[in-house]
Amino acid sequence: MQHVRNLMRHVVLVVLSIASLYPVWFMLSTALKTSHYYTQNPTGFPTHVTLGNFSAVLHDWPLLIWMRNSLVVTIVAVGVSTLISIMAAFAIVFGRVHGRESLFRLSIALLAIPPIALIIPMYTLMVKTHLINSLPSVMIFYTGLLVPFSVFFFVNFFKEIPLELVEAAYMDGASHRRILRSIILPISGASTVTLVIVNAIFVWNELLIALVFLQSNSSKTLMAGLALYQGRFVTNEPLLMAAAFLSILPLGVLYIFGQRFFVRGLTAGMGK
Amino acid sequence: MSWISPVAPAQVITSAEVLPPAPATKRGWRRRNLWAYGYMTPVLAALALVFGYSFVEVVHYSFYAGSLGQLTYVGTSNYHELFVDPQFITSLFNNIKLLLTVPIVTVLSLSIALMINTTFRGVRQYRMIVFLPYILPATAMGLSFSYLLEGNGVLDALLKNLDLSFLIKDWLGSPSWVMFSIGSVIVWQQFGFGVVVFSAALLAVPGETIEAARIDGANWWIVQWRILIPQIRRIIEFFVILEAIIVISSVFTYVYLLTGGGPAYSSSVMEFFIFQNGFENGSIGIASAAAVVLLAIASVLIAIYIWVRARAAKEAG
């Protein structure tokens, strides 16, 4: 009986795993086929593997420029939002100021505001300031969107730090800057990595804002570029799938090697 | 991809609202105030710009018509127009239809989480695989699904080979099936997220409780229904609210890539309606009015979510 139940469990899980991975497998297998071969056999195993589609999108499409844009936007938006959120969270938890509770509550309330509701005013602002069509326009928007969750995340982490640790340092005459740098930051490493990964996924994957703000071909991020080229190359499935596969590759690699941080982020604080 | 990031729920669920008291220091009030305000300023500035400014301006624009630069005040007529616009009504109802994915994702992922709530070979690998769709870019996956689901596409070919020809459909091109298809893709994406959230919650249930029940003669089903599910009830509530927020406010990418709102506007959702009116038709006023309606709906959900949080924090003591 135990044996049968075990077997059934594996059957269910294998089916679910196949369902989870099939769209990715379809992407990869199609990317490895010639257009001709795909038309004949869309679901078959790619028996005659070709890397032509990958080299075509890398050479003929501005794919590398889009990737670079995505990378720059991700680094700046995640870097700035992480930095300013650490400072604010430190002030919220360890500062003795009015409004620290309010700022924390505000972050919680803003966590789930849909970006589409903010996009029209931000767009007109970027037009007025001539930032539209340039990477800073999306960097500013993304930074703002990342802040509520980042503040919330760091406040929850800093709250667990024993107060005596900070008080003792204060009594010894350490400045707030010194306390942040020598006490708080060294023990926040793993949490910071978790937050950076989570925020980087959001920025790397974001489509709506990039689509609207970055109109010229050379300023597009990877996702906005892919969405644009869907219309142009929709009948060349292997080419589009090759580009799509390259766009998920960085995340896939990050996930395999950094899985620890995903899991830690997800389960942080659960085991009490 | 949802804007609410993968780590949100665990943090959201388990943290209490209450902050610890600020540390005592030997310096004067004034000086301490200054540095802490300084540290909060960049964040306040970012929030004021992206959220504060936008909230004020979106409400402002919703009372105007015309294009940027030549706006004319029209009072509340954008709102009146909105609720007689068949595309807006369809968009609103499509978001409501997508809410049906919430119980499906919840039941499905909770069942699987309960099923794998033991240690056996490969459990971590399975969990890692089903979680993958949640982090992959919706743009790329939407492209893949557009080929899988198109009329005479991969799914139809598969159904034909399996002698299930009667099931063959134009999954994305038929107005009666298109929302079902988009909903299925959302279930595909969110399922693994639920499994990981619920698995983590189940792991935290004390083993003694389950042991005690077993000794009293409770079978597997009773343990699940009477002990495990009630123990993680709060986390299930949070998950349901978060999923509802996601399907109301971040499904744009799939709609854009899979159907472009079509056929006609039968798969338009509120986000898509705002996008199309604001940036393709140049009706900033209509788009802003729709954005205000969406904000109102989102605010109700956020209020429920804060209320559930506060209640859970109170329970936790």
Interface residues (C-beta under 8 A of the other chain):
Chain A: N6 R9 H10 V12 L13 L16 S17 A19 S20 L21 P23 V24 F26 M27 T30 P42 T43 S81 I84 S85 M87 A88 F90 A91 I92 V93 F94 G95 R96 V97 G99 R100 E101 L103 F104 R105 L106 I108 A109 L110 L111 A112 I113 P114 P115 I116 A117 L118 I119 I120 P121 M122 Y123 T124 L125 V127 I140 F141 T143 G144 L145 V147 P148 F149 V151 F152 F153 V155 N156 K159 L163 V166 E167 Y170 M171 H176 R177 T194 L195 V198 N199 I201 F202 W204 N205 E206 L207 L208 L211 V212 M223 L226 A227 Q230 E237 L240 M241 A244 F245 S247 I248 L251 G252 Y255 Q259 F262 V263 G265 L266 T267 A268 G269 M270 G271 K272
Chain B: M1 W3 I4 S5 P6 V7 A8 P9 A10 Q11 V12 I13 T14 S15 E17 L19 P20 P21 A22 P23 A24 T25 K26 R27 W29 R32 N33 W35 A36 Y37 G38 Y39 M40 P42 V43 L44 A46 L47 L49 V50 F51 Y53 S54 F55 V56 E57 V58 Y61 L68 I112 M115 I116 F120 G122 Y126 M128 I129 V130 F131 L132 P133 I135 L136 P137 A138 T139 A140 M141 L143 S144 F145 S146 Y147 L148 V154 A157 L158 W188 F191 G192 V196 V197 A200 A201 L203 A204 L242 I245 I248 S249 S250 F252 T253 Y256 L257 M270 E271 I274 F275 G278 F279 I284 A287 S288 A291 V292 L294 L295 A298 L301 I302 Y305 I306 R309
